[in-house]
Structure formats: structure tokens, C-alpha cells
Amino acid sequence: IKEHNISIVMGDPTIVHLPKEVHKVTILDRTEDVLGCHYMQIEFDAEKSPLEDGKVKYTSCFPTDDLMQNLVRVHRGSERLNASGRGRGGRGGRGGRGGRGGRGKRGGKGGRRGY
């Protein structure tokens, strides 16, 4: 599934994965009174719009909008780091399988060829 990524700051650093049906997102100057969040105008692909009556433009206050909340995946703060495999724990290190050099052309243990 192809998605678009957009970063929206809502307290913690947040990544919102939008579905591929979203064609364009415009952040509007208008803000929601209680939360202070900006409204967004979302334009959907005409053939894949989830809106009724074939509409393609939709205005949303993201934190309070059930339609948009159900269409996206959201990763917030440290949750985002764990999802990407970064953060504490894990195998760490600098990669590789250890050892001291390659086996060379003849499959030896490295070092001088001695033949």
C-alpha cells in the first residue's frame, strides 16, 4: 500500500501516514477555538474519494475528525522511534558477521596464500 507521509506537530513530534487516495493537503489559516489546531483542506483523487456524492474536497480539523482518524495511521513521539527499529535495545553494533577478513579466491581463512 502506497502512502504519503506528512509531519504534523501535535505536542510530540508526529508522523501521519495518509492513504494514497489523498491528492493534496493544504493547511489553512483558520484554527479550532479550543485546541488551537489549524484546519486542513484535503483533496482526494476523483476516482478513489471516500466522500459521498463523488466530492473530492474536504475540510478537516484533524484531532477531532473521525473520518480522517479512520483513514490514517499515526505514530507519535517515542512510538515512532520503536516502529522504525531505532531507539534503545536491539542488537546494536556496527554490523557484519565478525571475523578477520575475507576468505580469498580459494576459500582459505585469509592472510597469506601459502601455495
N, C-alpha and C positions, 0 to 999 in steps of 0.2 A: 504494500500500500504506500503510495507516494503521499507525502505530507509537506506542508510548508512550516517553517519554524519562525516564530516571532517572539521576541522577548518583551514582556510587559512587567514593569516593576509594580508589585503589589505588596509592599512591606519587605519581603525577602526577594532575592533575585529569582525570577520565574521564567520558565520556558513553556510556551503554549504551542502545541503541535496542532495546526489547523488541517482539516481534510483537504484533499486536492480539489474538491468542488469549489473552494474559495478562490475567486479570481483576483480580488483586490481588497485591501483593508485600508481605510483612511481614518486616522484619529481626529476627532472633531474638537473644536474649542469648547463646546458645551460640556459641563460637568454635572454629575449627580450630586444633589444637595447634601446628603448625609455622609456618603463615603468619600466624596471629592474625586471620584474616578471619572476619566474622560469617556464620553460616548464614542463608539466606533461605527462607521458605516461600512458594512460588508457587502461586497458584490460577489454573487455566485455565478458559476458557469451556467449559461441559459439552459443547457441540456440536462444538467445534473443538480439543479436547485432543489433543496429540501423544502422550500417555501410553497405555500398554497397558491393556486391560480397562476403558476408559472412566473411569479415575481422573482427578480434577481437582486434587488437592493433591499437591505435590512439594516436598521439602526439598533444598536445594542449597547447596554451598559453591562459589560461582561460579568462582573461579580454577581449580578442579580438576575441574569438571563438564563432561564432553564434550557431554552433551545440551544444556545451556544455551549452551555456547560455539557450538554449531552453529545455534541459534535466533536469536541476536542479532547486531547489528553494534556494534562497539566503536570509539570514537575516543579516543585518549589524547593528552594534553598538546598539543604543537605540531601534531601530526597533526590535531587537532580544529580548530585555527585555519585550517589550509590547506584543510580540507574546507568550511569556511563562507565561504571567499573573503576572510578577513581575514588580517592578517599582512603581511610585507614584500612588496615588489614590486607588480605590478599597475599599473593606470592612475592611481590616486590622484586628487588634485584634489578640487574641490568640485562636480563635475557640471556639467551644462549644455553647450551647444554653442559657447560663446564669443559674441563679438559685443557690440553695444552697444544693446540694447533691441529691442523688437518691431517688426513691420512695419506696424502700424496697420491700420485698416479697409480702406484702399485698396491695400495691398501695397507701399507705399513703403519707404524704408530707415529710417524713424523720424525723430525730430526734428520740425521744424515742418512743417505740412502744405503750405503754399505753393500753394494752389489758389484 
